Amino acid sequence: MALAALLFALLFAPAEDYLAEGLKALDANQPAAAEPLFRKAIEADPKDYAAHFNLAFALSAQQKDVEAIAELRRTLELKPGLYEADLNLGILLLRNRQPTEAAAVLKEAVAAKANEFKPNLYLGDALLASGDAAGAEERYRAAIAADPKSAAAHVGLASALLRESKIDEAAEQFRSAASLDPKYRDRLLELAAEYEKARRYNDAIAIYRDFPENAAARERLGALQVESKDYSSAIPNLEQAVRTSPTTTNRLALADAYRMAGDHAKEIAQLQLAVAAEPNNFDLRMILGRALRDQHQLMAAAQHFSAATKLHPDDVKAWNELASALIVAQNYTEGLAALDHVRALGKEVPGDHFLRAITLDKLQMKPQAVEAYRQFLATDNGAAPNQEFQARQRIRIIESELKKK
């Protein structure tokens, strides 16, 4: 932020004019040299508000904001209502993230020069930062009236309008700012995010399409196209996002698009790359395991479910997924061991009893299988009638077989 220097013509200069020498140092862009000169001027006359003001300027130029703020407050004690001091103090308070205090002094500056650009712009910034979007809107409009070509004022107004949920008016201001100064073009992405929140996906997509070089924008574009079930359009954008920024988030989004498009080989390939980058990510292991399971790659799925159980030994879902994959793959002994972990955690559900019963049945552990089938029937309460029918049938058959022995 640029601070305004204030030059004072003194009627009575001391024998050694420290103030004048300090101003010369400021003009030569030597604030460190100016500082001690202004301090000597204050020693000579503690009530010299010009010395205090210019000392504040020299301090702020050296990023000594705390001292500069104190000197500006002293200046205003000596000379209440001094426009330049109010303006500079407000700017410094804003720079130091004190927007409420900044707004108070900037209101004084606006009162002194209501049609000036700077006090209105900075007061808008202070009001917006302190939560007064309506007040900020008014000040930004005044700043634009003073300088219609200020991109900063247009983007400030756009931000205030967004806070007030005036999204279409904000869109106009964001575009004005971007046309005036290309550095504000990326602020259109804020507008796109607001369109998303408002479920105006086509408007958001239109903006994201204008940022093909931005990986985050390409990812959001692809995600919205997936949301719209336009998978053929989504995939190239998500592929580009991954090439530019191969983050886990981008890989998951691309994997999801491949899944929805029915290309499960590419879905699994992306998930495998994500797991390779983050092998200790429990959720990734579970996602990949389920994708492999759904494609009947059961032992490969079991490897990832097993890795997940090592990362979170108390997670019942991981143990259940591992047990199911192993048992369907006819690896009954290890599947039963996984079910034993579920039992040890005290988190068995009726389906676990049924899976245990089937496993024991396959392992020819008939009495134990009957017991497990009975546990299933005692706890299922009609939730899975087909499995209950199967359980009753197997109990009758097994008991009949046991009687013959």
C-alpha positions in Angstrom: 0.0 0.0 0.0 1.3 3.5 -0.9 1.4 6.0 1.9 1.1 9.7 1.2 3.9 11.9 2.4 2.9 15.2 3.9 5.2 18.3 3.5 4.8 21.1 5.9 6.1 24.7 5.5 7.3 25.8 8.9 7.0 29.4 10.0 9.6 29.0 12.7 12.4 26.6 11.9 14.9 25.6 14.6 18.5 26.6 14.2 19.2 23.1 12.8 16.3 22.2 10.7 16.0 18.5 11.3 12.5 18.3 9.8 13.7 19.8 6.5 16.7 17.5 6.4 14.5 14.5 7.1 12.2 15.5 4.2 15.2 15.7 1.9 16.2 12.1 3.0 12.6 10.9 2.2 12.7 12.6 -1.2 15.9 10.6 -1.8 14.1 7.4 -0.8 16.3 7.0 2.3 13.7 6.4 5.1 16.3 4.9 7.5 18.4 8.1 7.2 15.2 10.3 7.7 14.1 8.5 10.8 16.7 9.9 13.3 16.3 13.4 11.9 12.6 13.4 12.5 13.2 12.0 16.0 15.5 14.9 16.7 12.9 17.3 15.4 10.4 15.8 17.9 12.9 16.1 20.7 13.2 19.8 19.8 9.4 20.2 19.7 7.3 17.2 21.0 4.1 18.9 19.8 5.3 19.2 16.2 2.7 17.1 14.5 4.5 17.4 11.1 7.5 15.7 12.7 5.4 13.0 14.1 3.6 12.5 10.8 6.8 12.3 8.7 8.5 10.0 11.3 5.5 7.6 10.9 6.0 7.7 7.1 9.7 6.9 7.5 8.9 4.1 9.9 6.2 2.6 7.7 8.6 2.6 4.7 10.9 0.4 6.8 8.0 -1.9 7.7 8.1 -0.7 11.3 4.4 -0.6 11.4 3.7 -0.8 15.2 5.9 2.3 15.8 4.4 4.1 12.7 0.9 3.5 13.9 1.7 5.0 17.3 3.2 8.1 15.6 0.1 8.5 13.5 -2.1 8.3 16.5 0.0 10.9 18.2 -0.2 13.1 15.1 -4.0 12.9 15.3 -4.0 13.8 19.0 -2.0 16.9 18.1 -4.0 17.7 14.9 -7.4 16.0 15.0 -9.0 15.4 11.6 -5.8 15.6 9.6 -6.8 13.9 6.4 -3.4 12.5 5.4 -2.9 11.0 8.9 -6.4 9.4 8.9 -5.7 7.9 5.5 -2.2 6.6 6.3 -3.3 5.2 9.7 -6.2 3.4 8.1 -3.9 1.9 5.4 -1.4 0.7 8.1 -4.1 -0.8 10.2 -5.5 -2.6 7.2 -2.0 -3.9 6.4 -1.8 -5.2 10.0 -5.1 -6.9 9.8 -7.0 -4.6 12.1 -10.0 -3.8 9.8 -12.4 -2.6 12.4 -9.9 0.0 13.7 -9.0 0.9 10.2 -12.6 1.5 9.2 -13.0 4.0 12.1 -10.2 6.3 10.9 -10.9 5.8 7.2 -14.5 7.1 7.8 -12.9 10.3 9.1 -10.8 10.5 5.9 -13.9 9.9 3.7 -15.8 12.6 5.7 -13.0 15.0 4.9 -12.8 14.1 1.2 -15.9 12.2 0.2 -15.2 12.2 -3.5 -11.6 11.0 -3.4 -10.7 7.6 -4.7 -8.2 6.3 -2.0 -10.2 6.8 1.2 -13.3 5.2 -0.4 -11.3 2.2 -1.7 -9.5 1.5 1.5 -12.7 2.1 3.6 -14.4 -0.5 1.3 -11.6 -2.9 2.0 -11.8 -2.3 5.8 -15.6 -2.7 5.9 -15.5 -5.9 3.7 -12.8 -7.4 6.0 -14.8 -6.5 9.1 -18.0 -8.1 7.7 -20.0 -5.1 6.5 -20.6 -6.1 2.9 -23.4 -3.6 2.3 -21.2 -0.7 3.6 -18.3 -1.9 1.5 -20.5 -2.0 -1.6 -21.3 1.7 -1.1 -17.7 2.7 -0.7 -16.5 0.7 -3.7 -19.1 2.3 -5.8 -17.9 5.7 -4.7 -14.3 4.7 -5.5 -15.4 3.6 -9.0 -17.2 6.9 -9.5 -13.9 8.6 -8.7 -11.9 6.3 -10.9 -13.9 4.0 -13.2 -10.7 2.3 -14.5 -9.6 1.0 -11.1 -9.6 -2.8 -11.4 -9.0 -3.0 -7.6 -12.3 -1.1 -7.0 -14.2 -3.3 -9.4 -12.9 -6.5 -7.8 -13.6 -5.2 -4.3 -17.2 -4.4 -5.3 -17.5 -7.9 -6.9 -16.4 -9.4 -3.6 -18.9 -7.3 -1.6 -21.7 -8.2 -3.9 -20.9 -11.9 -3.6 -21.1 -11.6 0.2 -24.6 -10.2 -0.4 -25.5 -13.1 -2.7 -25.9 -10.7 -5.6 -24.1 -13.1 -7.9 -25.1 -11.7 -11.3 -24.0 -8.2 -10.3 -20.8 -9.6 -8.9 -20.1 -11.4 -12.2 -20.3 -8.2 -14.1 -17.8 -6.5 -11.7 -15.4 -9.5 -11.8 -15.4 -9.3 -15.6 -14.8 -5.6 -15.6 -11.8 -6.0 -13.2 -10.3 -8.7 -15.4 -10.7 -6.6 -18.6 -9.0 -3.6 -16.9 -6.1 -5.6 -15.4 -5.3 -9.2 -16.4 -3.9 -10.0 -13.0 -7.4 -10.1 -11.7 -8.5 -12.7 -14.2 -8.1 -15.6 -11.8 -10.7 -14.0 -9.5 -13.3 -15.2 -11.9 -12.7 -18.6 -10.4 -14.3 -17.3 -7.2 -17.3 -16.6 -9.3 -17.3 -20.1 -10.7 -17.2 -21.5 -7.1 -20.2 -19.4 -6.2 -22.1 -20.7 -9.3 -21.3 -24.2 -8.1 -22.8 -23.4 -4.6 -25.9 -22.1 -6.3 -26.0 -25.2 -8.5 -25.7 -23.1 -11.6 -23.3 -25.7 -13.1 -23.5 -24.5 -16.7 -22.3 -21.0 -15.7 -19.5 -22.5 -13.6 -18.5 -24.8 -16.5 -18.4 -21.8 -18.9 -15.8 -20.1 -16.6 -13.7 -23.2 -16.0 -13.4 -23.8 -19.7 -11.6 -20.4 -20.0 -8.8 -21.7 -17.7 -7.4 -24.7 -19.6 -3.9 -24.0 -18.1 -5.2 -24.2 -14.6 -5.1 -27.7 -13.1 -7.6 -26.9 -10.4 -10.1 -25.4 -12.9 -9.7 -28.4 -15.2 -10.4 -30.7 -12.2 -13.5 -28.8 -11.3 -14.6 -28.7 -14.9 -14.2 -32.5 -15.1 -16.0 -33.0 -11.8 -19.0 -31.0 -12.9 -19.1 -32.8 -16.2 -19.2 -36.1 -14.3 -22.0 -34.6 -12.2 -23.8 -33.9 -15.4 -23.1 -37.4 -16.6 -21.1 -36.0 -19.5 -18.3 -38.5 -19.0 -16.8 -38.3 -22.5 -16.2 -34.5 -22.0 -15.1 -34.9 -18.4 -12.3 -37.5 -18.9 -10.0 -35.3 -21.1 -10.2 -32.5 -18.6 -9.5 -34.7 -15.7 -6.6 -36.4 -17.6 -5.1 -33.0 -18.2 -5.6 -32.1 -14.5 -3.7 -35.2 -13.6 -0.9 -34.6 -16.0 -0.5 -31.0 -14.7 -1.0 -31.8 -11.0 -1.0 -35.6 -10.2 -2.5 -35.2 -6.8 -4.6 -37.8 -5.0 -7.7 -35.7 -5.4 -7.2 -35.4 -9.1 -6.5 -39.1 -9.5 -9.6 -40.0 -7.6 -11.7 -37.7 -9.7 -10.3 -39.2 -12.9 -10.8 -42.8 -11.5 -14.4 -42.0 -10.7 -15.0 -40.7 -14.3 -13.4 -43.9 -15.7 -15.6 -45.9 -13.4 -18.8 -44.1 -14.5 -17.7 -44.5 -18.1 -17.2 -48.2 -17.6 -13.5 -48.2 -18.2 -12.5 -50.2 -15.1 -9.0 -51.0 -16.2 -8.1 -47.3 -16.3 -10.0 -46.7 -13.1 -7.9 -49.3 -11.3 -4.7 -48.0 -12.9 -5.3 -44.5 -11.5 -6.2 -45.9 -8.0 -3.0 -48.0 -8.0 -0.9 -44.9 -8.8 -2.6 -43.0 -6.0 -1.8 -45.8 -3.6 1.7 -46.0 -4.8 2.1 -42.3 -3.9 0.4 -42.7 -0.5 0.9 -46.3 0.6 -0.2 -45.6 4.1 -3.5 -43.9 3.2 -6.2 -46.2 4.7 -9.0 -44.8 2.6 -7.1 -45.2 -0.7 -6.4 -48.8 0.2 -10.1 -49.4 0.8 -11.2 -47.7 -2.4 -8.7 -49.7 -4.5 -9.6 -52.9 -2.7 -13.3 -52.4 -3.5 -12.6 -51.5 -7.1 -10.6 -54.7 -7.5 -13.3 -56.7 -5.7 -16.0 -55.4 -8.0 -13.9 -56.6 -11.0 -13.6 -60.0 -9.4 -9.8 -59.6 -8.7 -10.3 -61.0 -5.3 -6.8 -61.9 -4.1 -5.5 -58.5 -5.4 -8.4 -56.9 -3.5 -7.5 -58.9 -0.4 -3.9 -57.6 -0.4 -5.2 -54.0 -0.1 -7.8 -54.9 2.5 -5.0 -56.6 4.5 -2.8 -53.6 4.2 -5.8 -51.5 5.4 -6.2 -53.7 8.5 -2.5 -53.1 9.4 -3.0 -49.4 9.1 -6.2 -49.4 11.2 -6.3 -52.7 13.2 -9.6 -51.7 14.9 -11.5 -50.9 11.7 -14.3 -53.6 11.4 -15.1 -52.7 7.8 -11.5 -53.5 6.7 -11.6 -56.9 8.4 -15.1 -57.7 7.0 -13.9 -56.7 3.4 -10.8 -58.9 3.8 -12.8 -61.8 5.1 -15.4 -61.6 2.3 -12.7 -61.3 -0.4 -10.8 -64.3 0.9 -13.8 -66.5 1.4 -15.3 -65.8 -2.0 -11.9 -66.6 -3.4 -12.1 -69.9 -1.5 -9.3 -69.0 0.8 -11.4 -70.3 3.7 -8.7 -70.6 6.4 -7.5 -67.0 6.1 -11.0 -65.8 5.7 -12.0 -67.4 8.9 -9.0 -65.8 10.6 -10.2 -62.4 9.5 -13.7 -63.1 10.9 -12.1 -64.1 14.2 -10.6 -60.5 14.3 -14.1 -59.1 13.8 -15.4 -61.3 16.7 -12.4 -60.2 18.9 -13.4 -56.6 18.3 -17.0 -57.4 19.5 -18.5 -56.0 16.3 -20.1 -59.0 14.6 -23.3 -58.5 12.7 -25.7 -61.2 11.4 -23.9 -61.2 8.0 -20.6 -62.2 9.8 -22.4 -65.2 11.4 -23.6 -66.3 8.0 -20.2 -65.8 6.4 -18.6 -67.8 9.2 -21.2 -70.5 8.8 -20.5 -70.9 5.1 -16.8 -71.0 5.7 -17.0 -73.6 8.5 -19.3 -75.6 6.2 -16.7 -75.5 3.4 -14.0 -76.5 5.8 -16.1 -79.5 6.8 -16.4 -78.3 10.4 -20.0 -79.3 10.5 -21.0 -78.9 14.2 -19.4 -75.5 14.3 -21.2 -74.5 11.0 -24.6 -75.5 12.5 -23.9 -73.3 15.5 -22.9 -70.4 13.3 -26.0 -70.8 11.1 -28.2 -70.8 14.3 -26.5 -67.6 15.5 -27.3 -66.0 12.2 -30.9 -67.0 12.4 -31.2 -65.7 16.0 -29.9 -62.3 15.1 -31.0 -61.6 11.5 -34.7 -61.1 12.3 -35.9 -61.5 8.7 -33.5 -58.9 7.2 -32.1 -61.4 4.7 -34.8 -64.0 3.9 -32.9 -65.7 1.2 -29.9 -66.3 3.5 -32.2 -67.4 6.3 -33.8 -70.0 4.0 -30.3 -71.2 3.0 -29.3 -71.4 6.6 -32.3 -73.5 7.6 -31.7 -75.8 4.7 -28.1 -76.3 5.6 -28.9 -77.0 9.2 -31.3 -79.7 8.3 -28.9 -81.3 5.8 -25.9 -81.1 8.2 -27.8 -82.5 11.1 -29.1 -85.3 8.9 -25.5 -86.1 7.9 -24.3 -86.0 11.5 -27.0 -88.5 12.6 -25.8 -91.0 10.0 -22.3 -91.0 11.4 
